[in-house]
């Protein structure tokens, strides 16, 4: 149990995560309402670094369950739009790659594999019925701060390499998975031969600003901007909230029984500091839960 979870147990006056899970089963809405009310007090007792540490520990300890969750299966349509904006062979950075789905899709130019990842339903339509299967091959460098997620990604990469008659991976080093922290000096994490300021694109799907404490937004955007070359494309999607409400910080009791931290920035809370760092917002879309933004580095 993390320090954040310990504080949560104290705030809700429950003895353990197991007791909290029972309360959720009995009355999820009421329990979540109590957690929402306690969240501001809990956040006041934690530094951004401690919140980030909680996120990392929970993902490390629940990685296997996360990989199997149905809503994590299949790419989103914006990934194909992102690929369309880049030249064939472009070097891209996948930030918060998790088990590697998007990086593998960008780097492995195989019709069967890509088709298998385009079955998500988005806006009422299956991705494969909206976008053609991409023909570009991108050089994807994929980073995550969770060693367990990187392990899952490398395992999937090896599994694909063993498919009969297919040797996708042996022909290339891409996607290249590595441990990295977007909130610290990114140059110290990049693989050999990979340099800041040289990436054609940066991609982060429901990762970066979905789990970023408010005090760490600027550090993350500074690294993104520094990684991109001029004209480079940055895509990010994240959970959001109506601008008239409070609640940047959200604690949820996940299906794994753990308490997960989510950040809910408004689009302007990302676009404004991004602009100061040379990242110009070029398009934006939003639904009730997520906002998606494309930027170009000027």
C-alpha positions in Angstrom: 0.0 0.0 0.0 1.3 3.4 -0.9 1.5 6.5 1.3 -1.3 8.1 -0.6 -3.5 5.0 0.0 -2.6 5.1 3.7 -3.7 8.7 3.9 -6.9 7.8 2.1 -7.7 5.0 4.5 -7.3 7.4 7.4 -9.4 10.1 5.7 -12.2 7.6 5.0 -11.8 5.9 8.4 -11.4 2.4 7.0 -8.8 -0.2 8.1 -7.7 -1.6 4.7 -8.0 -1.6 1.0 -10.1 -4.8 1.3 -12.6 -3.0 3.5 -12.7 -0.1 1.0 -13.3 -2.6 -1.8 -16.2 -4.0 0.1 -17.7 -0.6 0.6 -17.4 0.0 -3.1 -19.2 -3.2 -3.9 -22.0 -2.3 -1.5 -22.4 1.3 -2.7 -19.9 2.5 -5.3 -21.5 6.0 -5.8 -21.6 6.9 -2.1 -18.1 5.6 -1.5 -16.7 7.6 -4.4 -18.5 10.7 -3.2 -16.7 10.4 0.2 -13.4 9.9 -1.6 -14.0 13.0 -3.7 -14.8 15.1 -0.6 -11.6 13.9 1.0 -9.3 14.3 -2.0 -8.4 18.0 -1.5 -7.2 17.3 2.1 -5.2 14.2 0.9 -3.5 16.1 -1.9 -2.5 18.9 0.5 -0.4 16.3 2.5 1.5 15.1 -0.6 4.2 16.6 -2.8 4.0 16.2 -6.6 6.9 13.8 -6.4 5.0 11.6 -3.8 1.9 11.6 -6.0 4.0 10.6 -9.0 5.7 7.8 -6.9 2.2 6.5 -6.0 1.3 6.3 -9.7 4.4 4.4 -10.5 4.1 1.9 -7.7 0.4 1.2 -8.4 1.1 0.6 -12.1 4.1 -1.6 -11.3 2.0 -3.7 -8.9 -1.1 -4.0 -11.2 0.5 -4.2 -14.6 -0.8 -7.6 -15.4 -4.4 -6.6 -14.7 -4.0 -3.4 -16.7 -2.8 -5.2 -19.8 -5.9 -7.4 -19.8 -8.4 -4.6 -19.3 -10.7 -4.4 -22.4 -10.7 -0.6 -22.8 -6.9 -0.7 -23.2 -7.2 -2.9 -26.3 -6.7 -1.4 -29.8 -5.3 2.0 -31.0 -7.3 5.2 -31.3 -7.9 6.9 -34.6 -5.7 9.8 -33.8 -2.7 7.5 -34.0 -3.2 7.2 -37.7 -3.7 10.9 -38.0 -0.4 11.4 -36.2 1.4 8.9 -38.6 -0.1 10.7 -41.6 1.5 14.0 -40.4 5.0 12.5 -40.4 7.3 11.2 -43.2 8.1 7.5 -43.7 11.0 6.6 -41.4 10.3 9.4 -39.0 11.8 9.1 -35.4 9.1 9.4 -32.8 9.0 9.3 -29.0 6.1 7.5 -27.3 5.8 8.9 -23.8 4.1 6.6 -21.3 4.0 3.7 -23.7 2.6 1.2 -21.2 2.7 -2.3 -22.6 3.8 -1.0 -26.0 0.6 -1.1 -28.2 1.1 2.2 -30.0 4.8 2.0 -30.5 4.5 -1.5 -31.9 1.8 -0.3 -34.3 3.9 2.5 -35.5 7.1 0.4 -36.0 5.8 -2.9 -37.2 4.7 -2.5 -40.8 2.7 -5.6 -41.1 -0.9 -5.6 -42.5 -2.2 -8.4 -40.3 -0.8 -7.0 -37.1 -2.0 -3.5 -37.8 -5.5 -4.8 -38.8 -5.7 -6.6 -35.4 -5.1 -3.3 -33.6 -7.7 -1.3 -35.5 -10.9 -2.8 -34.0 -11.6 -0.3 -31.3 -14.9 1.5 -31.7 -14.6 5.2 -31.5 -17.4 7.7 -32.1 -19.7 4.8 -33.0 -17.4 3.4 -35.7 -14.6 0.8 -35.8 -11.2 2.4 -36.6 -10.6 0.0 -39.5 -13.8 1.3 -41.1 -12.7 5.0 -40.9 -9.0 4.8 -41.6 -7.0 2.7 -44.1 -4.2 0.6 -42.7 -1.1 2.8 -42.6 1.8 1.9 -44.9 4.5 4.0 -43.2 7.1 2.6 -40.8 8.2 4.9 -38.0 11.3 4.5 -35.8 9.6 4.5 -32.4 11.4 5.0 -29.2 9.0 4.2 -26.4 9.5 5.1 -22.8 7.7 4.4 -19.5 8.6 5.0 -15.9 7.3 1.5 -14.9 9.8 -1.3 -15.3 6.9 -3.8 -15.3 5.2 -2.0 -18.3 8.5 -2.0 -20.2 8.8 -5.7 -19.4 5.3 -6.3 -20.8 6.2 -4.3 -24.0 9.4 -6.2 -24.6 7.6 -9.5 -24.0 5.0 -8.6 -26.6 7.7 -7.6 -29.0 9.4 -10.9 -28.6 6.1 -12.8 -29.0 5.4 -11.1 -32.3 8.9 -12.0 -33.4 8.1 -15.6 -32.9 5.0 -15.7 -35.1 5.5 -18.4 -37.8 6.8 -16.9 -41.0 7.1 -13.4 -39.5 10.3 -11.8 -38.4 9.2 -8.2 -37.9 11.5 -7.4 -35.1 14.7 -9.1 -36.1 14.9 -6.8 -39.1 15.0 -3.6 -36.9 15.8 -2.3 -33.5 12.4 -0.6 -33.4 10.4 -0.1 -31.4 13.1 0.6 -28.8 11.6 0.4 -25.3 13.4 2.1 -22.4 12.8 3.3 -18.8 12.5 7.1 -18.7 11.2 9.9 -16.5 9.5 12.8 -18.5 9.6 15.0 -15.4 13.4 15.0 -15.1 16.3 15.6 -17.6 15.1 13.4 -20.5 18.5 13.5 -22.2 19.9 11.2 -19.4 17.4 8.5 -20.3 17.6 8.4 -24.1 19.2 5.3 -25.7 22.7 5.6 -27.3 22.6 7.5 -30.5 19.3 9.2 -29.8 19.4 12.9 -29.2 17.2 15.7 -27.9 15.9 18.1 -30.5 16.0 15.4 -33.2 12.5 13.8 -32.9 10.0 14.3 -35.7 7.1 13.5 -33.4 6.1 12.8 -29.8 3.1 10.8 -28.9 1.3 10.3 -25.5 -2.1 8.6 -25.5 -4.0 8.8 -22.2 -0.7 8.7 -20.3 1.2 11.9 -19.7 -1.4 14.4 -18.6 -3.7 11.8 -17.3 -1.4 11.2 -14.3 0.6 14.5 -14.0 0.4 16.4 -10.7 -0.2 20.1 -11.5 3.2 21.2 -10.3 4.9 18.9 -12.8 3.1 20.1 -16.0 5.8 22.6 -17.0 8.7 20.1 -16.5 6.9 17.6 -18.7 6.2 20.1 -21.5 9.8 21.4 -21.3 11.1 18.0 -22.1 8.6 17.4 -24.9 9.5 20.6 -26.5 13.3 20.0 -26.1 13.0 16.5 -27.6 11.3 17.7 -30.8 12.9 19.3 -33.9 11.4 22.5 -35.3 8.2 21.4 -37.1 7.9 18.3 -35.0 4.4 17.1 -34.1 3.2 16.4 -30.6 0.0 14.6 -29.8 -1.5 14.2 -26.3 -4.8 12.9 -25.0 -5.8 13.1 -21.3 -8.8 13.0 -19.0 -10.3 16.5 -18.5 -13.0 18.4 -16.6 -15.5 21.2 -17.3 -13.6 24.5 -16.9 -16.2 25.9 -14.4 -15.5 23.1 -11.9 -12.7 22.4 -9.5 -11.1 19.0 -9.0 -7.9 18.9 -11.0 -6.9 15.9 -8.8 -9.1 12.8 -8.9 -8.8 9.6 -6.9 -10.6 6.5 -8.1 -11.0 3.0 -6.8 -10.0 1.0 -9.8 -11.2 -2.4 -10.9 -7.9 -3.8 -9.4 -9.0 -2.6 -6.0 -6.2 0.0 -5.8 -6.6 3.7 -5.6 -5.4 5.4 -8.7 -4.5 9.0 -9.1 -5.8 10.9 -12.2 -5.1 14.5 -13.2 -8.0 16.4 -14.9 -6.5 19.5 -16.6 -8.6 21.7 -18.8 -7.3 22.0 -22.3 -6.1 25.6 -21.6 -4.0 24.3 -18.6 -1.9 22.4 -21.1 -2.1 24.7 -24.2 -1.1 27.8 -22.3 2.3 26.6 -20.9 2.9 24.6 -24.1 2.7 27.8 -26.1 5.3 29.5 -23.9 7.6 26.6 -24.8 7.2 26.9 -28.5 4.4 24.3 -28.9 1.5 25.7 -31.0 -1.9 24.0 -30.7 -3.1 23.1 -34.2 -6.2 21.1 -33.5 -8.3 19.9 -30.6 -11.2 17.6 -30.0 -13.1 16.7 -26.8 -15.8 14.4 -25.4 -17.1 14.0 -21.9 -14.0 12.3 -20.6 -11.0 13.0 -22.8 -9.5 15.9 -24.7 -7.1 15.2 -27.7 -4.6 17.9 -28.9 -2.1 18.2 -31.7 0.8 20.6 -31.4 3.6 21.7 -33.7 6.9 22.9 -32.4 7.8 26.3 -34.0 
